[in-house]
């Protein structure tokens, strides 16, 4: 699972998503990294996503992990929500959807600029 721990590669995929104005599912991202979806691989990916966001904060960039969502409802998993400081409420439903749309839009706006 070495690619899962390569934060630079994961970041590159997420910057491409942000530049295109699109989210990506856990399964799709794992597929791009050469893996089939499994819970253990998804958990490993989530650890890498934490590193990607920590590095982004250090560079003054918007977070990218918010772009990785569940196929079922288009929302990030529970781990993302537990780390989110700017939101209080349920992790599902219309309020959660609105919050995610705002946070994702920050990444889209930042990475869609002519750089």
Backbone as a ProteinNet text record, in pm:
[ID]
protein_1_A
[PRIMARY]
XXXXXXXXXXXXXXXXXXXXXXXXXXXXXXXXXXXXXXXXXXXXXXXXXXXXXXXXXXXXXXXXXXXXXXXXXXXXXXXXXXXXXXXXXXXXXXXXXXXXXXXXXXXXXXXXXXX
[TERTIARY]
81	0	84.9	201.2	291.7	233.1	158.8	103.3	4.2	-64.5	-159.5	-90.1	33.6	106.9	183	174.9	242.5	150.7	165.2	78.9	89.4	206.6	222.8	137.9	133.4	52.3	-96.3	-138.1	-278.8	-313.4	-226.4	-248.8	-262.7	-177.2	-183.7	-320.2	-372.5	-505.8	-612	-601.1	-702	-691.4	-571.7	-556.8	-619.8	-602.4	-666.2	-818.2	-870.4	-1015.8	-1061.2	-989.7	-1025.8	-1018.3	-917	-901.5	-1014.6	-1071.8	-1184	-1318.8	-1317.1	-1441.1	-1523.5	-1454	-1524.1	-1475.4	-1569.3	-1533.6	-1499.6	-1449.3	-1413	-1452.9	-1500.3	-1537.8	-1413.1	-1427.4	-1318.1	-1277.8	-1376.5	-1350.8	-1277.3	-1320.5	-1253.7	-1109.2	-1084.6	-947.9	-860.3	-912.5	-836.4	-806.4	-901.9	-880.4	-769.5	-768.3	-661	-524.3	-524.9	-399.8	-364	-451.4	-423.2	-479.4	-578.2	-634.7	-785.1	-835.7	-979.5	-1021.5	-1145.3	-1195.3	-1199.9	-1152.8	-1171.1	-1168	-1229.2	-1230.2	-1088.7	-1001	-864.5	-791.1	-808.6	-742.4	-802.5	-933.7	-997.5	-947.2	-931.5	-879.4	-736	-655.2	-518	-520.1	-609.4	-622.8	-662	-751.4	-794.9	-678.3	-588.6	-468.8	-385.5	-372.4	-296.7	-367	-500	-575.2	-551.3	-538.7	-506.5	-372.6	-275.4	-143.4	-150.9	-228.1	-244.2	-301.2	-403.6	-463.2	-370.8	-296.5	-200.8	-97.3	-48.2	48.4	-15.4	-140.7	-210.7	-224.4	-262	-272.3	-138.5	-30.8	102.3	139.7	82.4	109	4.8	-94.4	-199.7	-299.5	-309.4	-403.4	-529.7	-639.7	-761	-745.3	-822.3	-815.2	-863.7	-815.1	-850.7	-925.5	-909.2	-973.7	-1125	-1181	-1325.7	-1377.2	-1287.2	-1327.1	-1348.2	-1305.1	-1319.1	-1446.8	-1541.6	-1676.4	-1725.7	-1829.9	-1896.8	-1980.1	-1982.8	-2063.5	-2211.9	-2252.3	-2394	-2460	-2389.1	-2453.7	-2367.4	-2246	-2160.8	-2102.9	-2100.4	-2044.2	-1919.3	-1827.7	-1710.3	-1751.9	-1662.7	-1688.1	-1677.2	-1710.8	-1716.3	-1584	-1472.8	-1343.4	-1322.5	-1364.9	-1351	-1433.9	-1556.3	-1645.7	-1591.7	-1535.1	-1484.3	-1368.4	-1294.3	-1182.8	-1227	-1348	-1398.2	-1430.4	-1366.6	-1383.8	-1495.7	-1533	-1627.2	-1770.8	-1803.8	-1938.7	-1987.2	-2110.2	-2176.7	-2310.1	-2333.2	-2460.2	-2443.4	-2546.9	-2546.7	-2449.3	-2397.3	-2301.3	-2371.1	-2502.1	-2581.4	-2695.4	-2758.2	-2874.6	-2843.2	-2946.6	-2932.6	-2831.1	-2828.4	-2732.4	-2589.8	-2565	-2431.5	-2396.7	-2491.2	-2467.4	-2427.7	-2497.9	-2465.8	-2325.5	-2291.9	-2158.4	-2049.8	-2067.5	-1968.2	-1956	-2066.4	-2061.5	-1976.2	-1989.5	-1909.3	-1761	-1729.8	-1589.1	-1526.4	-1599	-1547.2	-1528.3	-1619.6	-1609.5	-1481.8	-1437.2	-1309.7	-1195.3	-1193.2	-1087.7	-1102.1	-1224.9	-1246.4	-1200.1	-1241.7	-1204.2	-1052.3	-987.5	-842.5	-769.6	-806.3	-731.6	-776.8	-892	-937.3	-879	-819.1	-755	-642.6	-613.5	-496	-374	-298.4	-182.7	-56.6
-120.1	0	126	121.5	235.6	360.7	349.4	467.6	539.9	466	529.6	624.7	596.4	680.6	792.2	800.2	905.4	1027.1	1114.8	1231.8	1319.7	1326.4	1409.3	1356.5	1225.1	1168.3	1189.7	1166.8	1188.7	1335.2	1423.9	1567.5	1602.7	1546.3	1575	1536.6	1422.2	1381	1479.4	1522.8	1613.2	1753.6	1799.2	1929	1921.9	1810.3	1793.1	1797.7	1734.8	1739.1	1881.8	1950.4	2088	2177.4	2159.1	2239.1	2215.9	2095.9	2061.2	2092.5	2136	2167.3	2044.7	1934.2	1808.6	1742.8	1676.7	1589	1451.9	1363.1	1228.2	1133.3	1015.4	920.5	849.2	793.1	714.9	604.6	537	426.7	473.9	587.4	640.7	677.2	742.9	781.8	659.4	560.6	436.7	374.2	375.9	322.5	395.9	529	607.8	572.6	531.9	493.6	347.3	276	137	32	69.3	-23.4	-37	-154.6	-174.1	-124.8	-85.2	-37	-148.8	-117.3	-201.8	-108.6	-150.2	-65.6	-38	-139.8	-109.9	-9.2	-21.3	73.9	212.9	218.7	348	413.9	337.9	394.3	444.3	369.1	413.9	542.7	548.5	669.2	787.9	766.5	875.3	931.7	847.7	895.9	984.8	942.9	1022.3	1155.3	1153.3	1276.8	1375.9	1325.8	1413	1482.3	1408.7	1466.5	1569.3	1539.2	1632.4	1764.7	1756.7	1880	1953.9	1882.7	1948.3	2025.8	1966	2034.7	2154.2	2140.7	2251.8	2369.5	2340.4	2447.7	2519.1	2443.4	2501.5	2591.8	2567.2	2650	2759.7	2764.8	2865	2830.7	2705.3	2659.4	2604.1	2603	2541.4	2390	2330.6	2186.3	2114.4	1993.4	1912.1	1784.1	1736.3	1610.4	1617.9	1736.7	1754.3	1712.2	1701.4	1659.9	1510.4	1434.6	1288.2	1253.6	1195.3	1176.6	1033.5	1003.1	874.2	875.6	763.8	751.7	764	716.8	711.2	848.1	946.4	1075.9	1196.8	1175.7	1287	1365.5	1305	1371.1	1298.8	1371.3	1305.1	1210.4	1121.7	1027.9	1091.9	1015.8	1063.2	1123.1	1064.7	1116.6	1261.1	1296.8	1435.3	1526.6	1485.2	1567.5	1587.2	1483.9	1493.8	1592.9	1609.3	1703.7	1845.1	1860.6	1989.8	2080.1	2195.9	2289.2	2391	2413.1	2520.2	2473	2355.8	2302.4	2230.1	2254.2	2182.3	2134.9	2008.1	1953.7	1811.4	1760.8	1625.1	1614.9	1495.5	1472	1436.1	1438.8	1407.5	1508	1512.7	1598	1729.9	1813	1938.6	2035.5	2048.7	2140.8	2094.8	1965.3	1910.7	1931.5	1908.7	1928	2072.7	2167.4	2310.5	2343.6	2291.1	2318	2261.4	2139.3	2076	2153.9	2198.5	2276.1	2401.9	2468.7	2590	2558	2452.4	2417.7	2370.1	2289.7	2245.2	2363.7	2458.6	2574	2652.7	2658.5	2727	2662	2528.6	2456.4	2479.3	2472.4	2494.2	2633.6	2734	2872.7	2890.3	2835.1	2849.2	2781.4	2658.5	2582	2606.5	2671.6	2702.1	2833.3	2910.4	3035.9	3004.2	3099.6	3086	3093.1	2986.6	2980.5	2988.9
0	0	0	-53.8	-46.4	-109.8	-219.9	-283.9	-193.8	-107.9	-18.3	77.8	107	199.8	130.1	-0.8	-75.3	-81.5	15.6	24.8	-99.8	-161.5	-281.5	-397.2	-413.5	-520.7	-494.2	-371.7	-335.7	-355.7	-312.1	-329.9	-477.6	-561.4	-705.4	-762.9	-722.5	-768.4	-720.5	-596.5	-541.6	-600.2	-628.8	-695.5	-835.1	-903.9	-1035.4	-1022.4	-919.6	-896.1	-868	-779.8	-745.2	-868.6	-950.3	-1072	-1170.4	-1165.5	-1252.8	-1187.3	-1061.8	-992.1	-957.7	-925.1	-899.3	-770.8	-704.9	-593.6	-652	-568.7	-610.7	-497.6	-532.3	-427.7	-375.6	-256.1	-199.1	-296.3	-352.1	-444.5	-569.6	-625.1	-744.4	-714.8	-602	-568.2	-546.4	-475.8	-458.8	-594.2	-684.9	-819.4	-893.2	-882	-945	-887.1	-760.8	-694.9	-721.2	-794.5	-831.6	-738.1	-657.2	-559.8	-576.1	-546	-535	-396.7	-384.1	-256.2	-153	-35.3	82.1	202	310.6	431.2	483.2	490.3	537.9	448.6	317.6	226.9	242.5	260.9	279.9	408.6	515.6	641	622.8	549	521.5	439.3	342.1	261	348.3	442.6	530.7	611.9	655.1	725.7	634.2	509.7	412.6	386.7	380.4	359.7	474	594.7	708.4	685.4	634.8	606.2	494.8	391.8	279.5	329.7	414.6	465.5	561.5	641	731.1	649.9	543.6	457.2	388.3	345.3	279.9	376.2	499.9	599	615.3	615.1	629	513.7	397.1	278.6	259.6	347.8	333.8	224.9	190.2	86.4	151.1	76.8	130.1	138.3	227.8	243.2	117.5	99.3	-16.6	20.4	142.6	182	170	179.7	167.6	30	-66	-201	-212.4	-113.4	-116.2	-40.8	-114.2	-61.3	-80.2	-5.4	-20.7	-147.9	-214.3	-335.2	-302.2	-187.2	-151	-138	-83.2	-58.8	-94.1	-144.3	-183.4	-67.2	50.5	168.7	215	281	338.5	450.8	485.6	593.7	730.6	831.3	968.6	1016.5	977.5	1020.6	980.1	859.6	814.8	904.6	931.4	1012.7	1153.6	1210.9	1347.5	1358	1249.5	1247.7	1208.9	1156.4	1108.8	1227	1231.2	1342.8	1319.5	1194.2	1159.7	1143.7	1195.2	1173.6	1297.9	1332.7	1440.5	1386.2	1393.8	1346.2	1298.7	1238.3	1184.6	1068	1046.7	938.4	807.1	806.1	687.5	677.1	561.8	544.9	478.1	460.7	385.9	446.3	579.6	641.8	614.2	627.3	598.7	451.5	362.9	218.9	189.9	250.1	228.3	278.2	394.7	449.7	359	314.8	226.4	96.4	42.1	-82.7	-64.2	50.5	76.6	89.1	164.5	186	55.4	-20.3	-150	-244.3	-240.2	-329.7	-304.5	-178.8	-149.6	-225.9	-225.6	-298.4	-448.5	-498.5	-642.5	-682.7	-608.1	-640.5	-639.8	-540.6	-528.1	-643.7	-675.4	-775	-918.1	-937.7	-1073.5	-1124.9	-1035.3	-1076.4	-1174.3	-1259.6	-1345.5	-1255.8	-1254.1	-1164.6	-1243.7
[MASK]
+++++++++++++++++++++++++++++++++++++++++++++++++++++++++++++++++++++++++++++++++++++++++++++++++++++++++++++++++++

